[in-house]
Amino acid sequence: MSISQTVVDFATLAIHAGGYMELDRLYLQNRIIALIGEDSLDEVKPQSATQNSLELLDALVKKAKENGVIGDSLAQKEILEAQLMDFLTPPPSVVNAFFAQHYAKTPEAATEYFFKLCQENDYIKTRAIAKNIVFPAETKYGKLEITINLSKPEKDPKEIATMKNVTAGDYPKCMLCMENEGYKGRLNYPARTNHRIIRMNLNGESWGFQYSPYAYYNEHCIVLSEEHRPMQISRATFERLLTIIEVLPHYFVGSNADLPIVGGSILSHDHYQGGKHTFAMAKAPLEKEINLSVFPNIKAGIVKWPMSVLRLQGADKTEMINACEYILQAWKHYSDESVCVKAFSEDGTPHHTITPIARRNGKLYEVDLVLRDNNVSKKFPDGIFHPHPDVQHIKKENIGLIEVMGLAVLPPRLLPELEEVEKYVLGKPNNIADYHKTWAQAMMQTHEFTPTNAMDIIHGEVGQIFARVLEDAGVFKRDKVGQQAFLRFTDTL
């Protein structure tokens, strides 16, 4: 296909996206050729595009590279891609208006429109996400999900060296701030020209709704405060979470904890994550009912899960918020040093918080409250309730909201490392990392490895380690002592 036909077809998709009309065609085509370093177009008639937006984008970027508009830099390529895809993305006011029109039909219609837009304009990096290694793992807690995260592109060493000389800016303040919407990007900051945010009013505050560019599950969304302020778990958190699942009843929504070690990767900006996905934790049954005498209409119980989870169900929103706040305050001040649970340091530093997850279950509000404790010790300097050293060869990072629910996000190093483990257990020449050897030798004691089953067994054992990782992060352990301690806490409620 000629570059002129590519440009015309791309303009056609821009018009179909709803931000432009046929009258804007010449303007669009001239803007596109300017960006890719062309100064004229052959006479080409508009037609129904025969290629999708990503295929046309690749051809435009290739021509820009041929014309010397961009070099080999990944940042330059991504900035140009976002600028081009901005033509396929209506302005924020129009996107919000379309969202509202679809929402008038159903909430699902609104999110389907916005999700599809963010895929077609390459804000959601579908091709990069497809590179992730994903497999299930059967455990005693149900089927956990394992992802080896390969989606974020690795920067060239030359580009990394160049970035050292780039002054760090303070605009946007962080990756989640609203001023990212339409931001061009720079060598050391991602391009966001094609980024759009749906505005939400949450109990009188301005919030935004967007999708994650590197989604870990279906319709992985982020709900973010317009104000750049730190994460905080409080009564207002529960109020907002329940309002969000009223607005988007087909989504779950949850919050990372608000303390280091047990929190997520971005504690500096108040935000939640949600989406259209059912995690293993949501499927886990109640193991034991508990009596919340102060809230007689709230059904409560301990969930059969490696971490310490209380599940609440009720039809009354205000009573559910009150119950969640009550448990949060009780946990913040609860100590049981016989199981290393300590609410405050001697200097008054708090160590207890909650990871909350909300969803609709028919007409009921359902909230899972995951108890978190970020204490450290000489034995466990990374965190007492953090992956312990013997499993850090698989997962060393913080256990945030997504992992809490049963989806492991594992580092990209594991892809080549597990291939070396496979060679090792098959007796082939290998370069296995020393920190995997003890694990590999233990597997060889319990499994008969063949070339056809080796990686499946290894993946299954990775899943068992992830279950152990979650047990490590559990405040009250799954043994008799830990479960008795859990009941001592629930008895205080």
C-alpha positions in Angstrom: 0.0 0.0 0.0 1.3 3.5 -0.9 2.0 5.9 2.0 -0.6 8.2 0.5 -3.3 5.5 0.8 -2.1 4.8 4.4 -2.5 8.5 5.3 -5.9 8.7 3.7 -7.1 5.5 5.4 -5.7 6.7 8.8 -7.7 9.9 8.3 -10.8 7.8 7.6 -10.4 6.0 11.0 -9.9 9.4 12.7 -13.2 10.6 11.3 -15.0 7.3 12.3 -13.6 7.7 15.9 -15.9 10.7 16.3 -13.5 13.6 16.9 -13.6 14.9 13.3 -16.1 15.1 10.4 -15.6 14.5 6.7 -15.1 18.3 6.3 -11.9 17.9 8.3 -10.3 15.4 6.0 -7.8 17.6 4.2 -6.8 19.2 7.5 -6.2 15.7 9.0 -4.2 14.4 6.1 -2.0 17.5 6.1 -1.4 17.2 9.8 -0.5 13.5 9.4 2.0 14.0 6.5 3.7 16.8 8.5 4.3 14.5 11.4 5.9 11.8 9.2 8.1 14.1 7.2 6.2 14.0 3.9 5.3 17.3 2.1 2.7 16.1 -0.4 0.1 13.4 -1.1 -0.7 11.5 -4.3 -4.3 11.8 -5.3 -6.0 8.9 -3.5 -9.7 8.4 -3.0 -11.1 7.7 0.5 -12.2 4.1 1.0 -13.1 1.8 3.9 -9.8 1.1 5.6 -8.5 -2.4 4.9 -6.0 -2.4 7.7 -6.6 -1.8 11.4 -5.3 1.3 13.3 -2.1 -0.5 14.6 -1.1 -1.7 11.1 -1.6 1.8 9.6 0.3 3.3 12.6 3.3 1.0 11.9 3.5 2.1 8.3 3.3 5.8 9.2 6.1 5.4 11.8 8.2 3.4 9.4 7.9 6.2 6.8 8.8 8.8 9.5 11.9 6.9 10.3 12.9 6.6 6.6 12.4 10.4 6.4 14.7 11.0 9.4 11.9 12.5 11.5 12.8 10.1 14.3 15.9 8.0 15.0 16.3 4.7 16.8 15.2 6.0 20.2 12.3 4.2 21.8 11.1 7.4 23.4 11.0 9.3 20.1 9.1 6.4 18.5 6.5 6.3 21.3 6.1 10.1 21.3 5.4 10.1 17.5 3.0 7.1 17.9 1.0 8.9 20.6 0.8 12.0 18.5 -0.5 10.1 15.5 -3.0 8.1 17.6 -4.2 11.4 19.1 -6.0 11.9 15.7 -8.0 8.7 16.4 -8.9 10.0 19.8 -11.6 12.6 20.2 -10.9 15.5 22.6 -11.6 14.9 26.3 -14.9 16.8 26.3 -16.1 14.7 23.4 -15.0 11.4 24.9 -16.7 12.3 28.1 -19.9 13.2 26.2 -19.8 9.8 24.3 -19.2 8.0 27.6 -22.3 9.7 29.0 -24.4 8.8 26.0 -23.5 5.2 26.2 -23.9 5.2 30.0 -27.5 6.3 29.5 -28.1 2.9 27.9 -26.1 0.8 30.4 -22.9 1.2 32.5 -21.5 -1.7 30.5 -22.1 0.1 27.2 -20.1 3.1 28.5 -17.1 1.1 29.6 -17.1 -1.0 26.4 -17.0 2.2 24.3 -14.1 3.7 26.3 -12.2 0.4 26.6 -12.4 -0.2 22.8 -11.3 3.4 22.1 -8.2 3.0 24.4 -7.3 -0.2 22.6 -7.8 1.1 19.1 -5.8 4.3 19.8 -2.9 2.2 21.3 -3.2 3.8 24.7 -3.7 0.3 26.0 -0.6 -1.5 24.7 -2.4 -4.6 23.4 0.6 -5.9 21.5 3.0 -5.4 24.4 0.6 -7.1 26.8 0.3 -10.1 24.5 4.0 -10.8 25.1 3.3 -11.6 28.8 3.7 -15.2 29.9 0.4 -16.2 31.6 -0.5 -19.5 33.1 -2.8 -20.8 35.8 -1.7 -22.7 38.9 -3.9 -25.1 40.9 -3.3 -24.6 44.7 -5.2 -25.5 47.9 -6.6 -21.9 47.6 -8.0 -22.4 44.2 -6.6 -21.5 40.8 -4.1 -18.7 41.1 -3.0 -16.7 38.0 0.7 -16.2 37.2 2.0 -13.5 34.9 5.7 -13.0 33.9 5.5 -9.4 33.0 7.2 -8.8 29.6 4.9 -6.0 28.4 6.9 -2.9 29.3 9.6 -2.4 26.6 13.2 -2.4 27.7 15.2 0.7 26.9 18.4 0.6 24.9 21.5 1.1 27.0 22.4 4.1 24.9 19.1 5.6 25.6 19.5 4.9 29.3 22.9 6.7 29.2 21.3 9.7 27.5 18.6 9.9 30.1 21.2 10.5 32.8 21.8 13.9 31.3 18.1 14.8 31.2 16.9 17.1 34.0 14.1 15.5 36.0 11.0 17.6 35.7 8.1 18.0 38.1 5.4 18.2 35.5 3.3 16.1 35.5 3.8 15.5 39.2 3.4 11.8 38.8 2.2 9.1 36.3 -1.4 9.3 37.7 -1.9 13.1 37.7 -4.6 14.5 35.4 -2.1 16.7 33.6 -0.9 13.6 31.9 -3.9 13.9 29.6 -2.6 15.0 26.2 1.0 15.4 27.5 3.6 14.9 24.7 6.1 13.1 26.8 9.9 13.4 26.9 12.9 11.2 26.9 12.5 10.2 30.5 8.7 10.4 30.7 6.0 8.4 28.7 4.0 10.0 25.9 0.4 10.6 26.8 -0.9 12.6 23.8 -3.6 10.0 23.1 -4.6 9.6 26.8 -8.1 10.4 27.9 -9.7 10.5 31.4 -13.4 10.2 32.2 -14.4 12.7 34.9 -16.3 11.3 38.0 -17.9 13.0 40.9 -17.2 10.8 44.0 -19.1 12.2 47.0 -18.5 15.8 46.0 -14.8 15.4 44.9 -13.5 15.4 41.4 -11.9 12.1 40.3 -10.9 10.5 37.0 -11.5 7.1 35.4 -9.0 5.7 33.0 -7.5 2.4 31.8 -4.1 1.0 32.6 -1.7 1.1 29.5 -0.1 -2.2 30.6 -3.2 -4.0 31.9 -2.7 -7.2 34.0 -6.3 -8.4 33.6 -9.5 -7.6 31.6 -10.5 -3.9 31.6 -7.9 -3.0 34.2 -8.9 0.5 35.2 -7.6 3.2 37.5 -9.7 5.7 39.4 -7.6 8.6 40.5 -8.0 11.8 42.6 -7.8 15.1 40.8 -5.7 16.3 43.7 -2.2 15.0 43.9 -2.2 13.7 47.5 -0.8 10.6 49.2 -2.8 7.3 49.5 -4.8 7.0 52.6 -7.2 4.3 53.8 -10.0 5.9 55.8 -13.8 6.1 56.0 -13.7 8.2 52.8 -12.0 5.2 51.1 -14.9 2.9 51.8 -17.4 5.6 50.8 -15.7 6.1 47.4 -15.3 2.4 46.7 -19.0 1.7 47.3 -20.0 4.7 45.2 -17.7 3.4 42.3 -19.4 0.0 42.3 -22.8 1.7 42.2 -21.7 3.7 39.2 -19.9 0.7 37.6 -21.7 -2.3 39.1 -20.1 -4.8 36.7 -16.6 -3.9 38.0 -14.8 -4.7 41.2 -12.7 -1.9 42.7 -10.0 -2.0 45.4 -7.2 0.0 46.9 -3.6 -0.7 47.7 -2.7 -0.3 51.3 -1.3 3.1 52.4 1.9 2.1 54.1 5.3 1.2 52.7 6.2 -2.5 52.2 2.6 -3.6 52.2 1.5 -0.8 49.8 1.6 -0.6 46.0 4.2 1.1 43.8 2.6 4.5 43.8 1.8 5.7 47.3 2.1 9.4 46.4 -1.2 9.7 44.5 -4.6 8.7 45.9 -6.0 6.1 43.5 -7.9 2.8 43.2 -7.8 -0.1 40.7 -10.7 -2.0 39.3 -11.9 -3.9 36.3 -14.0 -6.6 34.8 -12.3 -9.7 36.2 -13.0 -12.3 38.8 -10.0 -13.1 40.9 -9.3 -16.3 42.8 -9.9 -14.5 46.1 -13.4 -13.5 45.1 -14.2 -17.2 44.4 -12.7 -18.3 47.8 -15.3 -19.5 50.3 -15.9 -18.3 53.8 -14.1 -20.6 56.2 -15.7 -19.3 59.4 -18.5 -16.9 60.1 -18.0 -14.2 62.7 -20.4 -12.2 64.7 -20.3 -8.4 64.2 -22.8 -7.6 67.1 -22.6 -3.9 66.4 -23.8 -4.4 62.8 -26.5 -7.1 62.9 -27.4 -6.8 59.2 -23.8 -7.4 58.0 -22.8 -11.0 57.4 -19.1 -11.4 58.1 -16.6 -14.2 58.0 -13.0 -15.3 57.5 -12.1 -16.2 53.9 -10.2 -19.4 53.1 -7.2 -17.5 51.7 -3.4 -17.5 52.3 -3.7 -13.9 53.6 -5.8 -12.7 56.5 -9.1 -11.6 54.9 -12.5 -10.7 56.4 -15.5 -10.6 54.0 -18.5 -8.5 54.7 -21.8 -8.6 52.9 -24.8 -6.4 53.3 -27.6 -4.5 51.5 -27.3 -1.2 53.4 -24.5 1.0 52.0 -24.1 3.2 55.2 -24.0 0.2 57.5 -21.4 -1.4 55.3 -19.2 1.8 55.4 -19.6 1.9 59.2 -18.6 -1.7 59.6 -15.6 -1.3 57.4 -14.5 1.8 59.3 -15.0 0.0 62.6 -12.8 -2.9 61.6 -10.1 -0.6 60.2 -9.9 1.3 63.4 -9.9 -1.8 65.5 -7.1 -3.3 63.4 -5.0 -0.1 63.4 -4.8 -0.4 67.2 -4.7 -4.1 67.7 -1.5 -5.9 68.8 -0.7 -9.5 69.6 3.0 -9.8 70.0 2.8 -13.6 70.5 2.4 -13.7 66.7 4.6 -10.6 65.9 1.6 -8.4 65.3 2.4 -4.9 66.6 0.2 -1.9 65.8 2.8 0.8 66.7 6.5 1.3 67.2 7.8 2.8 70.5 7.9 6.2 68.7 4.3 5.9 67.7 4.8 4.9 64.1 1.7 3.0 62.8 2.2 -0.4 61.2 -1.4 -1.6 60.5 -3.7 -0.8 57.6 -6.0 -2.6 55.3 -6.2 -3.5 51.6 -9.9 -3.2 50.8 -11.7 -4.7 47.7 -15.4 -4.0 46.9 -17.8 -5.6 44.4 -21.5 -6.1 43.9 -22.9 -9.6 44.6 -26.4 -9.3 43.3 -28.1 -6.6 45.3 -25.5 -6.9 48.1 -22.4 -4.9 48.7 -19.5 -7.3 49.2 -16.2 -6.0 50.7 -13.0 -8.0 51.4 -10.8 -6.4 54.0 -7.2 -7.8 53.9 -5.3 -7.1 57.1 -1.8 -5.7 56.6 1.2 -5.2 58.9 4.5 -3.6 57.7 6.7 -4.4 60.7 10.3 -5.5 60.1 12.7 -7.5 62.3 16.4 -8.6 62.3 15.3 -11.9 60.9 13.1 -10.3 58.2 14.5 -6.9 57.4 12.4 -6.7 54.2 9.2 -7.2 56.2 7.9 -9.8 58.7 4.8 -10.1 56.5 6.6 -9.9 53.1 7.9 -12.7 50.9 10.6 -14.4 53.0 14.1 -14.9 51.7 13.6 -18.5 50.6 10.9 -17.5 48.0 12.5 -14.2 46.9 14.2 -16.0 44.0 10.7 -16.0 42.5 9.0 -12.9 44.0 10.8 -10.2 46.0 8.7 -7.2 45.3 5.8 -5.7 47.5 2.6 -7.7 47.6 0.1 -5.1 46.3 -3.6 -5.2 45.5 -3.4 -7.4 42.4 -1.2 -10.0 44.1 -3.4 -10.0 47.2 -6.3 -11.1 45.0 -4.4 -14.0 43.5 -2.7 -12.7 40.4 1.1 -12.9 40.5 3.0 -10.2 38.6 6.5 -11.7 38.3 9.6 -9.9 37.0 10.8 -10.4 33.4 14.1 -12.0 34.6 12.2 -15.2 35.3 11.6 -16.0 31.6 15.2 -16.8 30.8 15.9 -18.0 34.3 13.2 -20.6 34.2 14.5 -21.9 30.9 17.8 -22.5 32.6 16.0 -24.2 35.4 14.4 -26.5 32.8 17.8 -27.4 31.4 19.1 -28.1 34.9 16.3 -30.5 35.8 16.7 -32.3 32.4 20.4 -32.7 33.0 21.4 -30.4 30.1 24.2 -27.9 30.0 22.8 -24.8 31.7 23.5 -21.4 33.4 21.1 -21.8 36.3 21.2 -18.9 38.8 22.6 -20.1 42.1 19.5 -18.8 44.0 17.3 -21.3 42.0 19.5 -24.4 42.6 18.0 -25.5 46.0 14.5 -25.2 44.6 15.4 -27.1 41.4 17.0 -29.9 43.4 13.9 -30.1 45.6 11.7 -30.4 42.5 13.9 -33.2 41.2 13.3 -35.2 44.4 9.5 -35.1 43.8 9.0 -35.1 40.0 10.0 -37.2 37.1 11.0 -34.6 34.4 10.8 -35.2 30.7 11.3 -32.7 27.8 7.5 -32.6 27.3 6.5 -32.0 30.9 9.4 -30.1 32.4 8.1 -26.5 31.9 4.6 -27.4 32.9 5.9 -28.8 36.2 8.1 -25.8 36.8 5.2 -23.4 36.1 3.1 -25.4 38.6 5.8 -25.2 41.2 6.0 -21.4 40.6 2.3 -21.3 41.4 3.0 -23.1 44.7 5.7 -20.6 45.6 3.3 -17.8 44.9 0.8 -19.3 47.3 3.7 -19.4 49.8 4.5 -15.8 49.1 0.9 -14.9 49.9 1.1 -17.0 53.1 4.2 -15.0 54.1 2.2 -11.8 53.6 -0.6 -13.1 55.7 -0.7 -11.5 59.2 -2.3 -14.5 60.9 -0.7 -17.7 59.6 -2.6 -20.7 58.3 -1.4 -23.0 61.1 -3.3 -23.6 64.4 -1.5 -20.9 66.3 -2.1 -18.3 63.6 -5.8 -19.1 63.2 -6.4 -19.0 66.9 -4.7 -15.6 67.0 -7.0 -14.5 64.1 -10.0 -15.5 66.2 -8.7 -13.6 69.1 -8.8 -10.5 66.9 -12.3 -11.2 65.5 -13.5 -11.7 69.1 -12.7 -8.1 69.8 -15.1 -7.0 67.0 
